Amino acid sequence: MPVSSSPERDNAERAYVRAHLDDLHADLDAWLRIPSISADPAHADDVAASAAWLAGALTRVGFPIVEIWPTPGAPAVYAEWPSADAGAPVALVYGHHDVQPVDPPELWVHPPFEPTVVDGEDGPELHARGAIDDKGNVAFHLLGLRAHLASTGRDTPAVTVKLLIEGEEESGSPHFAALLAERRDRLACDVVVVSDTGMAARDIPSAVVSMRGLADAEITLRGPAIDLHSGSFGGAVPNPLHAMASLLAALHDEQGRVTLPGFYDRVRALTDRERELMARVPFDEKEWLAGPAASRVATGEDGFSTLERVGARPTAEVNGMWGGYTGPGHKTIVPAEAHAKVTFRLVADQRPEDVGPQLRAWVEAHLPDGIEAEVHTPPGGVSPCASDLDSPAMGALLAAIARAWDSEPGDVLYLREGGSGPEADLVDVLGAPLVFLGAGLPTDRIHSPNERVLLEMLYRAAEAAAHLWRELAALPRDTR
Amino acid sequence: MPVSSSPERDNAERAYVRAHLDDLHADLDAWLRIPSISADPAHADDVAASAAWLAGALTRVGFPIVEIWPTPGAPAVYAEWPSADAGAPVALVYGHHDVQPVDPPELWVHPPFEPTVVDGEDGPELHARGAIDDKGNVAFHLLGLRAHLASTGRDTPAVTVKLLIEGEEESGSPHFAALLAERRDRLACDVVVVSDTGMAARDIPSAVVSMRGLADAEITLRGPAIDLHSGSFGGAVPNPLHAMASLLAALHDEQGRVTLPGFYDRVRALTDRERELMARVPFDEKEWLAGPAASRVATGEDGFSTLERVGARPTAEVNGMWGGYTGPGHKTIVPAEAHAKVTFRLVADQRPEDVGPQLRAWVEAHLPDGIEAEVHTPPGGVSPCASDLDSPAMGALLAAIARAWDSEPGDVLYLREGGSGPEADLVDVLGAPLVFLGAGLPTDRIHSPNERVLLEMLYRAAEAAAHLWRELAALPRDTR
């Protein structure tokens, strides 16, 4: 049962955080200058430097154990601060120190790796690639843990705090599962705190409770052996671009459902309670559309709200498509090949490994005569994952968020995250429950130019982290 | 009425041609080394050099008038050899001295601008970009005219021979109509001899009798203002790649007909006689498929043979399509834009200027909510054109081809060319009938790597040209 609080106690975490904001600002300013783009081999040294910076920062905070763990790709940072309390629970914070690429560079108002504070509508914002995703979301923990120690007068945290901050999340975390398996003993924990998500709005305390999974595929269609002159052959031989258009057009039916046979078989339908909880999330669709989407309409699977479509329903999305002549002017060919990249977002209990066979069978069934297909589905993919809404750890999280947002635990809303990450690996390998604590907002423009973080969100998240360690420590030891 | 021939007369043209093949070889070897790629500004000097070479060659043949005509783009070559015979008809030969680009360069067995003689299945071939299209098809006229003069013992040709060899056909002849209008008086003629086509097979004397027209378009679809993170937005906003796939898939109905409203309104249906003439063309579909097409099947508009589909029916062809992420791996975005390049082959009496409005209206009608479209249809385009099968000029052509191929005029087959060119401008501006004399074969790989010409075809075409000048001169002057 969470320890009862008095105004002075609450204010202690807040007071410390607010008195040390400059430390957070200085940390972010230094860290965000490092262009740790994991997807670009030219930035491999920067990714390593980003890990080194974080290791140094964790050491300065006071973590007695700080290590850099190499992988076949980018290094991860591991830190551990054992609690002096016997039998204290162990919390593992997950995040990543690599960032998205910045293209197209010409669309950035401020250079992506020159962090700039901007006065925004909702308060000061910090603009940089990685400002929220994910360096902001990791940096608040540095301040939060210090606030916890200071406000409780402790030399060690009330819970053993571990951090695992990987370096390849934006590249699909290709070595993460192996790293977890290799370091399983060091990573043993009672709860995983994912620090790579966000909330519904600045003044709407909320927590992500699930993330979608991901499977990706590349389809190649081939027709003639070479590009053909469309005067001599056009109208009389199959055109792989026509075939690709027909194929992709057939991926969804009139109700917006994905047509791969078996695709929905393992989808666990939302319960009425879950739909009611989702409906409580204030969502201004017009504003959401007018923001980064600048989309005039919201459309998708019939029978579901926009939030349900993004958080709780699986999708097939064509991310890229190409073939034939794409230069200036025209070229009168029947092209030899057509290509498409498709990704599938998955929900519980779909499995990424099921998608490839479903897609292959469907492509074969839809292939016109004279066209050959190749469907490439790389191994891996990401499973969907979720928090147990009824767990004590969840209760601790809600209490912590409520305190930091001056709200009540029962008013903290649940969000279902449309994106994917390696969190399911954490569940699979470590067997610990997941909770999500993040400072992001839907308007942060992650993965786009002009990414930003609302600084007030980081301050409150730091407070929430401080509360969380205390709340977790206070849970009865046998119900954790 | 064609002058009756004796074996010695026929042999005179052939004898001369066969005795001077090395001149043709030397001409082509020199000319083909010049990479006159009109589509590439980096080769503008080469295009000019190609014109200069041709002007020099025509002068060496004996043309008294040889000029280089500048245009806002590439220069054209004009040559004229007036006949000394009063009232002699005037024939204008049309061709082009520019060539297609060569990409992808790595697929060429012999370098595209190092002409190489190769021993092929059907005899010696010359391999180079432009070997047939169109330098071979122009070069045979140099030898053919000399053979005409030598075999008739004349100092000037029996008909006034004019040549107009432009430099931008592979770039859509953007300045050609203006050039014709500007030089109309110089170009006055009684018949145009197009020298940019071919025959059905080495031993099947044939003549193209029509060419398709061409209209081109580029369609751009826009959805969100920027590429969006597909976790946060996927499944809930329109995806322009999905919309483009649906649009392009809807371009044809189940019978393979183009669905633009009004597209077929002006199409002049083939008469029974025309279909019967087309059916006489020996066409081994399996071999045609197995050749450059390497396509397993021939498909297209229901109710028409492959030859009819290529030569006598209009088409819509997607030549290129792109949008979103096309690099290695995957990128989980809802892309902002999708693009497609589409060309339309047209037949009599369709007009290129009708296509843009038809396409625009159709795109607007098919656009899903939330997607915006831009349809760009450049001005110009190419009208379809045809020979008058009953004209005396046609009779002269058939006689000339029959002589060179040791056949009978009635056995010369008619081909309907699927490709397009500026020949309709020649008809429109000069008001003269068209006939087509060409040495190309379907297996020449024009517009593809490893273009070649079968040398025997050039030799026979040179003979045919020599016969043609004599046959045209012999036509009764009032029936021309």
Contacts between the chains, C-beta under 8 A, distances in Angstrom:
chain1	res1	chain2	res2	distance
A	39	B	329	7.6
A	107	B	226	7.5
A	171	B	329	7.6
A	172	B	329	7.4
A	172	B	330	7.6
A	212	B	231	6.6
A	214	B	332	6.9
A	216	B	330	4.2
A	216	B	332	7.9
A	218	B	330	7.8
A	223	B	295	6.2
A	224	B	292	7.4
A	224	B	293	5.0
A	224	B	294	5.7
A	224	B	295	4.9
A	225	B	292	7.2
A	225	B	293	7.3
A	225	B	294	3.2
A	225	B	295	7.8
A	226	B	107	7.6
A	226	B	292	6.3
A	226	B	294	7.4
A	226	B	448	5.4
A	226	B	449	7.2
A	227	B	447	7.8
A	227	B	448	6.6
A	228	B	292	6.4
A	228	B	293	5.9
A	228	B	448	7.4
A	229	B	419	6.6
A	229	B	446	6.0
A	229	B	447	4.4
A	229	B	448	7.2
A	230	B	315	7.7
A	230	B	317	5.0
A	230	B	319	6.7
A	230	B	343	6.5
A	230	B	345	7.0
A	230	B	418	7.8
A	231	B	212	6.6
A	231	B	310	7.8
A	231	B	345	6.8
A	231	B	417	6.8
A	231	B	418	4.3
A	231	B	419	2.5
A	231	B	420	6.1
A	232	B	310	6.6
A	232	B	418	5.3
A	232	B	419	6.4
A	232	B	442	6.5
A	232	B	446	7.7
A	233	B	293	5.8
A	233	B	295	7.9
A	233	B	310	6.8
A	233	B	418	7.3
A	234	B	310	7.3
A	234	B	315	5.2
A	234	B	317	4.6
A	234	B	343	7.9
A	234	B	345	5.9
A	234	B	418	6.5
A	235	B	300	4.9
A	235	B	301	6.7
A	235	B	309	4.5
A	235	B	310	6.0
A	235	B	313	6.0
A	235	B	314	7.9
A	235	B	315	3.7
A	235	B	317	7.2
A	235	B	345	6.7
A	235	B	418	7.3
A	236	B	298	5.4
A	236	B	299	7.4
A	236	B	300	4.8
A	236	B	306	4.8
A	236	B	309	4.4
A	236	B	310	4.9
A	237	B	289	7.5
A	237	B	293	5.4
A	237	B	295	4.4
A	237	B	297	7.6
A	237	B	298	6.1
A	237	B	299	6.9
A	237	B	300	7.7
A	238	B	295	6.5
A	238	B	297	6.6
A	238	B	299	5.4
A	239	B	317	6.3
A	239	B	318	6.3
A	241	B	248	7.2
A	241	B	318	4.2
A	241	B	319	7.7
A	241	B	320	7.5
A	241	B	321	5.1
A	241	B	340	8.0
A	242	B	248	6.8
A	242	B	249	7.5
A	242	B	251	7.6
A	242	B	252	7.0
A	242	B	318	5.8
A	244	B	245	7.3
A	244	B	321	7.4
A	245	B	244	7.3
A	245	B	245	4.6
A	245	B	246	7.7
A	245	B	247	7.7
A	245	B	248	3.6
A	245	B	249	4.4
A	245	B	251	8.0
A	245	B	318	6.9
A	245	B	321	7.3
A	246	B	245	7.7
A	246	B	249	4.3
A	247	B	245	7.7
A	248	B	241	7.2
A	248	B	242	6.8
A	248	B	245	3.6
A	248	B	249	7.9
A	249	B	242	7.6
A	249	B	245	4.4
A	249	B	246	4.3
A	249	B	248	7.9
A	249	B	249	4.0
A	249	B	250	7.8
A	250	B	249	7.8
A	251	B	242	7.6
A	251	B	245	8.0
A	252	B	242	7.1
A	289	B	237	7.5
A	292	B	224	7.5
A	292	B	225	7.3
A	292	B	226	6.4
A	292	B	228	6.4
A	293	B	224	5.0
A	293	B	225	7.3
A	293	B	228	5.9
A	293	B	233	5.8
A	293	B	237	5.4
A	294	B	224	5.7
A	294	B	225	3.2
A	294	B	226	7.3
A	295	B	223	6.3
A	295	B	224	5.0
A	295	B	225	7.9
A	295	B	233	7.9
A	295	B	237	4.4
A	295	B	238	6.5
A	295	B	370	5.5
A	296	B	369	7.1
A	296	B	370	4.8
A	297	B	237	7.6
A	297	B	238	6.6
A	297	B	369	4.7
A	297	B	370	3.8
A	298	B	236	5.4
A	298	B	237	6.1
A	298	B	370	8.0
A	299	B	236	7.4
A	299	B	237	6.9
A	299	B	238	5.4
A	299	B	368	7.5
A	299	B	369	6.5
A	299	B	370	6.1
A	300	B	235	4.9
A	300	B	236	4.8
A	300	B	237	7.7
A	301	B	235	6.7
A	306	B	236	4.8
A	309	B	235	4.5
A	309	B	236	4.4
A	310	B	231	7.9
A	310	B	232	6.6
A	310	B	233	6.8
A	310	B	234	7.3
A	310	B	235	6.0
A	310	B	236	4.9
A	313	B	235	6.0
A	314	B	235	7.9
A	315	B	230	7.7
A	315	B	234	5.1
A	315	B	235	3.7
A	317	B	230	5.0
A	317	B	234	4.6
A	317	B	235	7.2
A	317	B	239	6.3
A	317	B	332	7.5
A	317	B	334	6.4
A	318	B	239	6.3
A	318	B	241	4.2
A	318	B	242	5.8
A	318	B	245	7.0
A	318	B	324	7.0
A	319	B	230	6.7
A	319	B	241	7.6
A	319	B	324	5.1
A	319	B	325	5.1
A	319	B	330	6.6
A	319	B	331	5.8
A	319	B	332	6.4
A	319	B	333	5.4
A	319	B	334	7.8
A	319	B	335	6.6
A	320	B	241	7.5
A	320	B	323	6.9
A	320	B	324	3.7
A	320	B	325	4.0
A	320	B	326	4.6
A	320	B	331	7.1
A	320	B	335	7.0
A	321	B	241	5.1
A	321	B	244	7.4
A	321	B	245	7.3
A	321	B	321	6.1
A	321	B	322	6.5
A	321	B	323	5.6
A	321	B	324	6.2
A	321	B	326	7.7
A	321	B	338	7.0
A	322	B	321	6.5
A	322	B	322	4.1
A	322	B	323	7.6
A	322	B	326	4.7
A	323	B	320	6.9
A	323	B	321	5.6
A	323	B	322	7.6
A	324	B	318	7.0
A	324	B	319	5.1
A	324	B	320	3.7
A	324	B	321	6.2
A	324	B	341	7.3
A	325	B	319	5.1
A	325	B	320	4.0
A	325	B	341	6.2
A	326	B	320	4.6
A	326	B	321	7.7
A	326	B	322	4.7
A	326	B	339	7.2
A	326	B	341	7.2
A	329	B	39	7.4
A	329	B	171	7.5
A	329	B	172	7.4
A	330	B	172	7.6
A	330	B	216	4.2
A	330	B	218	7.8
A	330	B	319	6.6
A	330	B	341	5.8
A	330	B	343	5.8
A	331	B	319	5.7
A	331	B	320	7.1
A	331	B	341	7.6
A	332	B	214	6.9
A	332	B	216	7.9
A	332	B	317	7.5
A	332	B	319	6.4
A	332	B	343	5.3
A	332	B	419	7.6
A	332	B	420	7.6
A	332	B	447	7.9
A	333	B	319	5.3
A	333	B	447	7.3
A	334	B	317	6.4
A	334	B	319	7.8
A	335	B	319	6.6
A	335	B	320	6.9
A	338	B	321	7.0
A	339	B	326	7.3
A	340	B	241	8.0
A	341	B	324	7.3
A	341	B	325	6.2
A	341	B	326	7.2
A	341	B	330	5.8
A	341	B	331	7.6
A	343	B	230	6.4
A	343	B	234	7.9
A	343	B	330	5.8
A	343	B	332	5.3
A	345	B	230	7.1
A	345	B	231	6.8
A	345	B	234	5.9
A	345	B	235	6.7
A	368	B	299	7.4
A	369	B	296	7.1
A	369	B	297	4.7
A	369	B	299	6.5
A	370	B	295	5.5
A	370	B	296	4.8
A	370	B	297	3.8
A	370	B	298	8.0
A	370	B	299	6.1
A	417	B	231	6.9
A	418	B	230	7.8
A	418	B	231	4.3
A	418	B	232	5.3
A	418	B	233	7.3
A	418	B	234	6.5
A	418	B	235	7.3
A	419	B	229	6.6
A	419	B	231	2.5
A	419	B	232	6.3
A	419	B	332	7.6
A	420	B	231	6.1
A	420	B	332	7.6
A	442	B	232	6.6
A	446	B	229	6.0
A	446	B	232	7.6
A	447	B	227	7.8
A	447	B	229	4.3
A	447	B	333	7.4
A	448	B	226	5.4
A	448	B	227	6.8
A	448	B	228	7.4
A	448	B	229	7.2
A	449	B	226	7.2
